[in-house]
Amino acid sequence: MSDCRSLLAKNMKRYREILGLSQMALAGRVGCSTTLIGNIEIKKRFPSAENLDRIAAALKISPADLFAEAETASMKTIEVKQSLKSQLEKRVLAVIGEVVDQQRVV
């Protein structure tokens, strides 16, 4: 069984990385310092209940997901959404590139 700090640090970092957020970007969404986010992720600090709620909201998950011992449905859902978003962005950029190339030929 893992302790609360370890679970929080691991899950917070994983969700943040899945969303492609830096510690600074997450701190901006939470309304706290980058130092606090970093210290939570290295288990040096533990956030207040209010900040836990803000962190969860910024990561678009429930506060309970921050303390889950196993991969959660939320984590899978976010990973799938991010993958689809990335694929869609690549496809849109490819289509834009094709249109620009066609315009150059005309």
N, CA, C and O of each residue as an XYZ file, in Angstrom:
424
protein
N       0.845     -1.191      0.000
C       0.000      0.000      0.000
C       0.885      1.247      0.000
O       1.850      1.331      0.760
N       0.556      2.194     -0.839
C       1.338      3.426     -0.955
C       0.807      4.484      0.002
O      -0.362      4.472      0.388
N       1.694      5.394      0.371
C       1.244      6.490      1.234
C       0.614      7.589      0.388
O       0.817      7.649     -0.825
N      -0.147      8.450      1.036
C      -0.898      9.514      0.350
C       0.000     10.436     -0.456
O      -0.323     10.771     -1.596
N       1.111     10.846      0.111
C       2.008     11.775     -0.593
C       2.548     11.161     -1.879
O       2.613     11.824     -2.915
N       2.931      9.895     -1.805
C       3.473      9.220     -2.992
C       2.419      9.079     -4.077
O       2.689      9.326     -5.252
N       1.213      8.681     -3.678
C       0.130      8.551     -4.647
C      -0.193      9.892     -5.291
O      -0.338      9.987     -6.510
N      -0.305     10.920     -4.467
C      -0.610     12.253     -4.978
C       0.477     12.711     -5.946
O       0.175     13.179     -7.044
N       1.729     12.579     -5.548
C       2.844     13.027     -6.395
C       2.845     12.292     -7.731
O       2.969     12.913     -8.786
N       2.706     10.978     -7.685
C       2.740     10.164     -8.899
C       1.564     10.484     -9.814
O       1.744     10.691    -11.014
N       0.362     10.523     -9.250
C      -0.834     10.751    -10.068
C      -0.905     12.172    -10.606
O      -1.276     12.387    -11.760
N      -0.551     13.133     -9.774
C      -0.591     14.525    -10.221
C       0.357     14.722    -11.411
O      -0.005     15.341    -12.412
N       1.551     14.197    -11.287
C       2.536     14.328    -12.363
C       2.057     13.599    -13.612
O       2.197     14.115    -14.720
N       1.498     12.410    -13.445
C       1.043     11.639    -14.611
C      -0.082     12.366    -15.347
O      -0.040     12.499    -16.570
N      -1.091     12.840    -14.603
C      -2.181     13.576    -15.253
C      -1.656     14.836    -15.931
O      -2.066     15.165    -17.044
N      -0.758     15.531    -15.264
C      -0.194     16.763    -15.826
C       0.523     16.457    -17.134
O       0.367     17.184    -18.115
N       1.300     15.396    -17.150
C       2.041     15.037    -18.355
C       1.114     14.545    -19.468
O       1.351     14.841    -20.639
N       0.066     13.801    -19.118
C      -0.897     13.354    -20.123
C      -1.521     14.560    -20.812
O      -1.736     14.550    -22.024
N      -1.809     15.594    -20.035
C      -2.414     16.802    -20.590
C      -1.389     17.706    -21.277
O      -1.749     18.710    -21.891
N      -0.119     17.343    -21.168
C       0.925     18.150    -21.805
C       1.169     19.470    -21.107
O       1.565     20.452    -21.735
N       0.931     19.491    -19.801
C       1.108     20.724    -19.031
C       2.449     20.733    -18.311
O       2.869     19.722    -17.749
N       3.108     21.867    -18.334
C       4.297     22.051    -17.506
C       3.839     22.340    -16.079
O       2.661     22.603    -15.836
N       4.764     22.289    -15.158
C       4.425     22.657    -13.779
C       3.949     24.109    -13.740
O       3.037     24.445    -12.985
N       4.561     24.958    -14.543
C       4.178     26.371    -14.575
C       2.750     26.545    -15.098
O       1.974     27.334    -14.560
N       2.420     25.802    -16.146
C       1.069     25.897    -16.709
C       0.027     25.392    -15.705
O      -1.035     25.996    -15.558
N       0.326     24.296    -15.020
C      -0.605     23.789    -14.016
C      -0.753     24.792    -12.875
O      -1.861     25.045    -12.404
N       0.355     25.355    -12.440
C       0.301     26.359    -11.371
C      -0.584     27.534    -11.775
O      -1.348     28.050    -10.960
N      -0.481     27.952    -13.028
C      -1.328     29.040    -13.527
C      -2.801     28.680    -13.468
O      -3.631     29.504    -13.086
N      -3.126     27.454    -13.845
C      -4.521     27.009    -13.790
C      -5.030     26.890    -12.357
O      -6.199     27.154    -12.077
N      -4.134     26.489    -11.454
C      -4.514     26.288    -10.053
C      -4.577     27.611     -9.295
O      -5.372     27.778     -8.370
N      -3.717     28.552     -9.710
C      -3.627     29.823     -8.998
C      -2.665     29.740     -7.829
O      -2.893     30.335     -6.776
N      -1.587     28.995     -8.026
C      -0.567     28.858     -6.983
C       0.806     29.004     -7.646
O       0.898     29.261     -8.846
N       1.843     28.841     -6.875
C       3.190     28.988     -7.406
C       3.663     27.690     -8.067
O       3.214     26.593     -7.733
N       4.580     27.857     -9.009
C       5.210     26.702     -9.641
C       5.978     25.907     -8.596
O       6.046     24.680     -8.667
N       6.553     26.605     -7.631
C       7.296     25.950     -6.562
C       6.405     24.986     -5.783
O       6.834     23.885     -5.440
N       5.172     25.394     -5.503
C       4.255     24.510     -4.774
C       3.994     23.243     -5.585
O       4.044     22.140     -5.041
N       3.716     23.392     -6.877
C       3.458     22.217     -7.724
C       4.677     21.295     -7.710
O       4.541     20.085     -7.529
N       5.852     21.862     -7.900
C       7.079     21.063     -7.882
C       7.298     20.365     -6.556
O       7.678     19.195     -6.515
N       7.057     21.086     -5.473
C       7.260     20.500     -4.141
C       6.258     19.383     -3.848
O       6.594     18.420     -3.159
N       5.054     19.498     -4.354
C       4.068     18.425     -4.184
C       4.544     17.193     -4.954
O       4.464     16.070     -4.455
N       5.038     17.413     -6.170
C       5.470     16.291     -7.004
C       6.718     15.598     -6.481
O       6.963     14.442     -6.826
N       7.514     16.272     -5.655
C       8.677     15.612     -5.051
C       8.415     15.242     -3.590
O       9.329     14.881     -2.849
N       7.159     15.341     -3.200
C       6.693     14.937     -1.861
C       7.271     15.787     -0.731
O       7.357     15.333      0.410
N       7.663     17.012     -1.049
C       8.205     17.915     -0.038
C       7.088     18.675      0.678
O       7.228     19.047      1.843
N       5.972     18.903     -0.036
C       4.825     19.617      0.538
C       3.563     18.837      0.255
O       3.499     18.045     -0.685
N       2.554     19.072      1.086
C       1.236     18.478      0.878
C       0.242     19.629      0.795
O       0.222     20.484      1.681
N      -0.580     19.669     -0.244
C      -1.471     20.815     -0.441
C      -2.639     20.841      0.538
O      -3.024     19.819      1.105
N      -3.180     22.016      0.717
C      -4.393     22.178      1.524
C      -5.553     21.524      0.784
O      -5.451     21.214     -0.403
N      -6.646     21.319      1.490
C      -7.847     20.749      0.866
C      -8.316     21.639     -0.284
O      -8.732     21.142     -1.331
N      -8.249     22.936     -0.085
C      -8.651     23.888     -1.127
C      -7.778     23.728     -2.370
O      -8.291     23.699     -3.490
N      -6.468     23.626     -2.178
C      -5.573     23.458     -3.323
C      -5.741     22.094     -3.983
O      -5.589     21.975     -5.199
N      -6.053     21.065     -3.197
C      -6.334     19.756     -3.796
C      -7.524     19.857     -4.753
O      -7.490     19.324     -5.862
N      -8.570     20.546     -4.307
C      -9.743     20.741     -5.161
C      -9.376     21.512     -6.426
O      -9.825     21.171     -7.520
N      -8.564     22.545     -6.273
C      -8.152     23.356     -7.434
C      -7.276     22.556     -8.400
O      -7.417     22.672     -9.618
N      -6.375     21.747     -7.848
C      -5.501     20.923     -8.688
C      -6.346     19.926     -9.486
O      -6.163     19.771    -10.693
N      -7.266     19.258     -8.799
C      -8.131     18.289     -9.478
C      -8.945     18.976    -10.581
O      -9.058     18.452    -11.688
N      -9.501     20.129    -10.280
C     -10.291     20.862    -11.272
C      -9.413     21.251    -12.463
O      -9.848     21.144    -13.609
N      -8.195     21.697    -12.206
C      -7.285     22.093    -13.280
C      -6.905     20.900    -14.155
O      -6.656     21.055    -15.351
N      -6.862     19.716    -13.557
C      -6.527     18.500    -14.302
C      -7.773     17.814    -14.867
O      -7.682     16.795    -15.551
N      -8.942     18.397    -14.566
C     -10.235     17.886    -15.052
C     -10.521     16.468    -14.561
O     -10.976     15.608    -15.315
N     -10.240     16.252    -13.275
C     -10.489     14.962    -12.642
C     -11.115     15.199    -11.277
O     -11.223     16.342    -10.832
N     -11.524     14.131    -10.613
C     -12.042     14.275     -9.257
C     -10.864     14.244     -8.283
O      -9.827     13.660     -8.595
N     -11.006     14.860     -7.118
C      -9.918     14.798     -6.135
C      -9.543     13.353     -5.778
O      -8.377     13.072     -5.501
N     -10.507     12.448     -5.784
C     -10.224     11.043     -5.460
C      -9.246     10.427     -6.458
O      -8.445      9.566     -6.096
N      -9.314     10.870     -7.720
C      -8.402     10.330     -8.737
C      -6.942     10.638     -8.414
O      -6.044      9.918     -8.851
N      -6.707     11.689     -7.662
C      -5.340     12.039     -7.283
C      -4.730     11.027     -6.318
O      -3.512     10.984     -6.149
N      -5.578     10.213     -5.684
C      -5.095      9.264     -4.687
C      -5.351      7.805     -5.075
O      -5.214      6.907     -4.243
N      -5.718      7.573     -6.318
C      -5.993      6.209     -6.779
C      -4.691      5.411     -6.860
O      -3.667      5.919     -7.318
N      -4.746      4.161     -6.412
C      -3.549      3.310     -6.450
C      -3.331      2.678     -7.814
O      -2.205      2.328     -8.165
N      -4.383      2.534     -8.572
C      -4.267      1.926     -9.900
C      -4.694      2.941    -10.948
O      -5.287      3.975    -10.638
N      -4.378      2.619    -12.192
C      -4.808      3.474    -13.289
C      -6.331      3.547    -13.278
O      -7.012      2.527    -13.177
N      -6.851      4.753    -13.382
C      -8.298      4.939    -13.297
C      -8.915      5.126    -14.680
O      -8.219      5.356    -15.670
N     -10.233      5.020    -14.715
C     -10.957      5.272    -15.960
C     -10.705      6.702    -16.428
O     -10.599      6.953    -17.628
N     -10.607      7.639    -15.485
C     -10.328      9.038    -15.841
C      -8.995      9.158    -16.573
O      -8.875      9.899    -17.548
N      -7.999      8.422    -16.091
C      -6.677      8.478    -16.693
C      -6.736      7.944    -18.126
O      -6.180      8.546    -19.045
N      -7.410      6.821    -18.303
C      -7.561      6.237    -19.639
C      -8.298      7.195    -20.569
O      -7.894      7.387    -21.716
N      -9.381      7.798    -20.074
C     -10.180      8.713    -20.874
C      -9.343      9.905    -21.319
O      -9.387     10.300    -22.484
N      -8.592     10.470    -20.403
C      -7.754     11.622    -20.734
C      -6.689     11.227    -21.749
O      -6.420     11.976    -22.688
N      -6.075     10.047    -21.564
C      -5.061      9.592    -22.513
C      -5.658      9.432    -23.909
O      -5.043      9.844    -24.893
N      -6.838      8.843    -24.007
C      -7.491      8.654    -25.304
C      -7.820      9.999    -25.934
O      -7.578     10.206    -27.123
N      -8.376     10.926    -25.134
C      -8.716     12.254    -25.661
C      -7.466     12.968    -26.176
O      -7.499     13.577    -27.245
N      -6.373     12.899    -25.429
C      -5.139     13.567    -25.845
C      -4.587     12.931    -27.120
O      -4.086     13.634    -27.997
N      -4.675     11.616    -27.223
C      -4.206     10.930    -28.419
C      -5.035     11.344    -29.632
O      -4.485     11.643    -30.692
N      -6.357     11.361    -29.474
C      -7.231     11.777    -30.567
C      -6.970     13.222    -30.971
O      -6.946     13.550    -32.157
N      -6.776     14.082    -29.974
C      -6.493     15.496    -30.251
C      -5.199     15.627    -31.041
O      -5.127     16.396    -32.000
N      -4.189     14.884    -30.644
C      -2.905     14.937    -31.334
C      -3.032     14.448    -32.775
O      -2.490     15.062    -33.693
N      -3.742     13.351    -32.968
C      -3.946     12.816    -34.317
C      -4.718     13.809    -35.183
O      -4.385     14.015    -36.350
N      -5.743     14.418    -34.609
C      -6.548     15.388    -35.343
C      -5.713     16.612    -35.727
O      -5.798     17.102    -36.854
N      -4.904     17.101    -34.778
C      -4.050     18.254    -35.075
C      -3.092     17.940    -36.219
O      -2.893     18.768    -37.108
N      -2.495     16.743    -36.201
C      -1.570     16.358    -37.267
C      -2.287     16.308    -38.614
O      -1.762     16.774    -39.625
N      -3.482     15.742    -38.617
C      -4.244     15.634    -39.867
C      -4.640     17.015    -40.396
O      -4.540     17.274    -41.595
N      -5.082     17.886    -39.514
C      -5.466     19.239    -39.916
C      -4.264     19.974    -40.491
O      -4.380     20.646    -41.516
N      -3.117     19.855    -39.844
C      -1.907     20.502    -40.355
C      -1.504     19.937    -41.712
O      -1.047     20.678    -42.583
N      -1.670     18.637    -41.896
C      -1.356     18.019    -43.180
C      -2.270     18.559    -44.278
O      -1.813     18.868    -45.379
N      -3.559     18.671    -43.972
C      -4.518     19.199    -44.957
C      -4.206     20.652    -45.278
O      -4.251     21.053    -46.442
N      -3.896     21.429    -44.281
C      -3.531     22.835    -44.509
C      -2.289     22.914    -45.396
O      -2.220     23.734    -46.312
N      -1.317     22.058    -45.117
C      -0.109     22.021    -45.942
C      -0.416     21.685    -47.394
O       0.156     22.275    -48.311
N      -1.329     20.726    -47.601
C      -1.721     20.359    -48.957
C      -2.399     21.526    -49.669
O      -2.128     21.776    -50.844
N      -3.273     22.237    -48.974
C      -3.974     23.375    -49.562
C      -2.981     24.478    -49.925
O      -3.072     25.071    -51.000
N      -2.040     24.750    -49.032
C      -1.034     25.781    -49.302
C      -0.196     25.379    -50.506
O       0.088     26.211    -51.369
N       0.204     24.111    -50.574
C       0.993     23.648    -51.715
C       0.195     23.782    -53.026
O       0.754     24.158    -54.055
N      -1.092     23.478    -52.985
C      -1.929     23.604    -54.188
C      -2.040     25.064    -54.619
O      -2.058     25.358    -55.814
N      -2.114     25.970    -53.660
C      -2.215     27.396    -53.971
C      -0.939     27.898    -54.636
O      -0.987     28.781    -55.492
N       0.190     27.341    -54.247
C       1.467     27.744    -54.849
C       1.541     27.318    -56.314
O       2.119     28.015    -57.148
N       0.947     26.163    -56.611
C       0.978     25.631    -57.970
C       0.083     26.472    -58.887
O       0.420     26.672    -60.054
N      -1.030     26.959    -58.388
C      -1.994     27.726    -59.176
C      -1.483     29.095    -59.400
O      -2.149     29.905    -60.046
